[in-house]
Amino acid sequence: MAADQELSDFLQSVEKRAFKRTVYMVRDEDAALDIVQDAMIRLAQRYGDRPTSEWPMLFQRILSNATMDWFRHQKVRNGVLKNFSDFEGADGDADFDLLEHLATETTAGDTESADSAFARVQTLQHIEEAVSTLPTRQREAFLMRYWEEMDVAETAAAMGCSEGSVKTHCSRAVHALAKALKAKGISL
């Protein structure tokens, strides 16, 4: 029973960050939710009996693999549907917002002005947009290192690449983000 509670606590602690990371990857909130849930189920079913110290790395790897599987399925699905779409009208609705807006958190002592709150929300949106435009591997490395706060070795293991590759991807991501944000007048 204690192991079940520990697993539940672990999954609850990683669900929001995992969802956000997956939304950045697949750019579809419904698909991201499905991927994260599948990853959580796989962890619980296959690795729930492992030591709790192994769960973070296992979960990151399962989540990465589930995301790659989703892309593979989409590639096949889109190839088939593209052929069928030739028979459909041109009025298909493909416009939708893929990124969620960050909710502004208010604290008891928060006396932020409306102007600064708006500027902060706008800055966060620009950052999200810039992160979403990064190449897949750079975005994955950046989010694991700086969002998930994983070290280089953990990130390399989760991504299935060398530590040097992780450092390269992170460096390129940081430079690309800085350039994109500077072009929008944002200096961090």
C-alpha positions in Angstrom: 0.0 0.0 0.0 2.9 2.4 0.8 4.4 1.7 -2.6 1.1 2.6 -4.3 1.0 5.9 -2.4 4.6 6.7 -3.2 4.0 6.0 -6.9 0.8 8.1 -6.8 2.7 11.0 -5.1 5.5 10.7 -7.7 3.2 10.8 -10.6 1.3 13.8 -9.1 4.6 15.6 -8.7 5.6 15.2 -12.3 2.3 15.4 -14.2 2.1 19.2 -14.8 5.7 19.6 -16.0 5.4 16.4 -18.1 2.2 17.7 -19.7 3.7 21.1 -20.5 6.8 19.5 -22.0 4.7 17.2 -24.1 2.5 20.1 -25.3 5.6 21.8 -26.5 6.6 18.7 -28.3 3.4 17.6 -30.0 1.6 21.0 -30.1 -1.8 19.5 -29.3 -3.1 19.5 -25.7 -5.4 16.5 -26.1 -2.6 14.4 -27.6 -0.2 15.6 -24.9 -2.7 14.5 -22.2 -3.0 11.1 -23.8 0.7 10.7 -24.1 1.4 11.7 -20.5 -1.4 9.4 -19.2 0.0 6.5 -21.2 3.5 7.1 -19.9 2.2 7.2 -16.3 0.3 3.9 -16.9 3.3 2.2 -18.4 5.5 3.3 -15.5 3.0 2.0 -13.0 2.4 -1.3 -14.7 6.0 -2.1 -15.7 8.2 -0.4 -13.2 6.1 0.3 -10.1 8.1 -2.3 -8.2 11.4 -0.6 -8.9 13.1 1.6 -6.3 11.6 5.1 -6.1 15.0 6.6 -7.0 14.8 5.0 -10.5 11.3 6.4 -11.3 12.3 9.9 -12.5 14.7 8.6 -15.2 12.4 5.8 -16.2 9.4 8.1 -16.5 11.4 10.6 -18.6 12.5 7.8 -20.9 9.0 6.3 -21.2 7.6 9.8 -21.9 10.2 10.5 -24.6 9.5 7.1 -26.2 5.7 7.7 -26.0 6.1 11.1 -27.7 8.2 9.6 -30.5 5.6 6.8 -31.0 3.0 9.5 -31.3 5.0 11.3 -34.0 5.4 8.0 -35.9 1.7 7.3 -35.7 0.9 10.8 -36.9 3.3 10.4 -39.8 1.4 7.3 -41.0 -2.0 8.8 -40.2 -1.3 12.0 -42.0 0.1 10.2 -45.0 -3.2 8.3 -45.3 -5.4 11.2 -44.5 -3.6 13.5 -47.0 -4.6 11.2 -49.8 -8.2 11.2 -48.6 -8.3 14.9 -48.1 -8.1 15.3 -51.9 -11.8 14.3 -52.0 -12.9 16.8 -49.3 -13.9 20.4 -49.7 -11.5 23.3 -48.9 -13.6 24.5 -46.0 -11.8 22.3 -43.3 -11.1 24.1 -40.1 -7.4 23.6 -39.3 -6.9 26.8 -37.4 -6.5 26.4 -33.7 -4.3 27.7 -30.9 -1.8 25.1 -29.9 -0.1 26.6 -26.9 -1.9 27.3 -23.7 -1.5 30.7 -22.0 0.3 30.5 -18.7 -2.0 31.1 -15.9 -1.0 34.0 -13.7 -0.5 33.1 -10.2 -1.6 35.5 -7.5 -0.1 35.5 -4.1 -1.5 37.0 -0.9 1.0 39.9 -0.9 1.0 40.5 -4.6 0.4 44.1 -5.5 1.5 44.0 -9.1 0.1 46.7 -11.3 -2.1 45.8 -14.3 0.6 47.1 -16.7 3.4 45.1 -15.2 1.1 42.0 -15.0 0.2 42.4 -18.7 3.9 42.9 -19.6 4.8 39.8 -17.7 2.1 37.7 -19.4 3.2 39.0 -22.7 6.9 38.2 -22.0 5.9 34.7 -20.9 4.0 34.2 -24.2 6.9 35.4 -26.2 9.2 32.9 -24.4 6.7 30.1 -25.0 6.5 30.9 -28.7 10.3 31.0 -28.9 10.6 27.7 -27.2 8.0 26.1 -29.4 10.0 27.1 -32.5 13.2 25.4 -31.4 14.1 22.2 -33.3 12.8 19.1 -31.6 16.1 17.8 -30.1 17.1 21.3 -28.9 13.7 21.8 -27.3 13.7 18.4 -25.7 17.2 19.0 -24.2 16.4 22.5 -23.1 13.1 21.5 -21.4 14.7 18.6 -19.6 17.7 20.6 -18.4 16.0 23.8 -17.4 12.4 23.0 -17.0 12.7 19.5 -15.5 16.0 20.5 -13.8 17.8 17.3 -14.8 21.5 17.2 -14.9 23.5 16.5 -18.2 23.9 12.8 -17.5 20.2 12.3 -16.7 19.2 14.2 -19.8 21.6 12.2 -22.0 20.2 9.0 -20.6 16.6 10.1 -21.2 17.3 11.3 -24.7 19.4 8.3 -25.6 22.4 10.4 -26.7 25.8 11.5 -25.4 26.4 14.1 -22.7 28.2 16.2 -25.3 25.2 16.2 -27.6 23.0 17.4 -24.7 25.4 20.2 -24.0 25.4 21.2 -27.7 21.6 21.0 -28.0 21.2 23.2 -24.8 23.8 25.7 -25.9 22.2 26.1 -29.4 18.7 26.3 -27.8 19.8 29.1 -25.3 21.5 31.1 -28.1 18.5 30.7 -30.4 16.1 31.7 -27.6 18.2 34.7 -26.7 18.3 35.9 -30.3 14.6 35.4 -30.8 13.7 37.2 -27.6 16.2 40.0 -28.3 14.5 40.5 -31.6 11.3 41.1 -29.8 12.9 43.6 -27.4 13.1 41.2 -24.4 16.4 41.0 -22.5 16.6 38.5 -19.6 
